[in-house]
Amino acid sequence: MRGPKPNYPIQLTESEISTLRQVIKGRNSPQVKVMRARIVLAAHEHPEWSNQQIAAHVGCTDRAVRKWRRRWNESKSLEDLPRPGAPKRFSP
């Protein structure tokens, strides 16, 4: 697939690679985090791939790939951003 070169190249350290692989192989890992880790690892392992190729490999949209490549470069985290709005009034 052709396409523009991604704006956010990803370079990972060995410790980050091992951490992401643990998230992928973890039995109790949330599937959302597994998908995000697979996106980041694919972007690192195949820097020549476009966002569309990574999306086809992972099984998500290219919009999600763009989002998580950008977020990884900004914060080095797979966590969601805090939700807007007032804090909860009642404890669980």
C-alpha positions as CSV (number, residue, x, y, z in Angstrom):
1,M,0.0,0.0,0.0
2,R,1.2,3.4,-0.8
3,G,0.8,6.4,1.4
4,P,2.6,9.2,3.1
5,K,5.4,8.5,5.4
6,P,4.2,8.5,9.1
7,N,4.7,11.7,11.0
8,Y,5.7,9.9,14.2
9,P,8.5,7.4,13.8
10,I,8.8,5.1,16.9
11,Q,12.1,4.0,18.4
12,L,11.9,1.7,21.4
13,T,14.4,0.6,24.0
14,E,14.9,-3.1,24.9
15,S,13.0,-2.6,28.2
16,E,10.1,-0.9,26.4
17,I,10.0,-3.8,23.9
18,S,9.9,-6.4,26.6
19,T,7.2,-4.5,28.5
20,L,5.0,-4.2,25.4
21,R,5.5,-8.0,24.7
22,Q,4.4,-8.8,28.2
23,V,1.2,-6.7,27.7
24,I,0.5,-8.6,24.5
25,K,1.1,-12.1,26.0
26,G,-0.6,-11.3,29.4
27,R,-3.6,-13.4,30.0
28,N,-5.4,-10.7,32.0
29,S,-4.3,-7.8,29.8
30,P,-7.3,-5.7,28.6
31,Q,-7.7,-6.1,24.8
32,V,-7.6,-2.4,24.3
33,K,-4.1,-2.2,25.7
34,V,-3.1,-5.3,23.7
35,M,-4.2,-3.6,20.4
36,R,-2.3,-0.4,21.4
37,A,0.9,-2.4,22.2
38,R,0.6,-4.3,18.9
39,I,0.4,-0.9,17.0
40,V,3.5,0.5,18.7
41,L,5.5,-2.7,18.3
42,A,4.6,-3.0,14.6
43,A,5.5,0.7,14.0
44,H,8.9,0.0,15.6
45,E,9.6,-3.3,13.9
46,H,8.5,-2.1,10.4
47,P,9.4,1.6,10.1
48,E,8.8,1.4,6.3
49,W,5.1,0.4,6.7
50,S,2.4,3.0,6.3
51,N,-0.3,3.5,8.9
52,Q,-2.7,1.6,6.6
53,Q,-0.4,-1.4,6.5
54,I,0.0,-1.4,10.3
55,A,-3.8,-1.1,10.7
56,A,-4.4,-4.1,8.4
57,H,-1.8,-6.1,10.3
58,V,-3.3,-5.3,13.7
59,G,-6.9,-5.3,12.7
60,C,-7.9,-1.7,13.4
61,T,-8.4,1.6,11.6
62,D,-5.6,3.8,10.3
63,R,-7.0,6.6,12.5
64,A,-6.3,4.5,15.6
65,V,-2.8,3.9,14.4
66,R,-2.2,7.6,13.9
67,K,-3.6,8.4,17.3
68,W,-1.5,5.8,19.2
69,R,1.7,6.6,17.4
70,R,1.3,10.2,18.3
71,R,0.3,9.4,21.9
72,W,3.3,7.0,22.3
73,N,5.7,9.8,21.1
74,E,4.1,12.3,23.5
75,S,3.7,10.3,26.7
76,K,5.3,6.8,26.3
77,S,2.1,5.4,27.7
78,L,-0.8,3.1,26.5
79,E,-3.2,4.6,29.1
80,D,-6.3,6.6,28.2
81,L,-6.4,10.3,28.9
82,P,-8.4,11.4,31.9
83,R,-12.1,11.8,31.2
84,P,-13.6,15.3,31.3
85,G,-16.3,16.4,33.6
86,A,-16.9,16.6,37.3
87,P,-15.4,14.0,39.6
88,K,-17.6,11.2,40.9
89,R,-19.8,12.2,43.9
90,F,-20.3,8.7,45.3
91,S,-17.8,6.1,46.1
92,P,-18.3,2.6,44.7
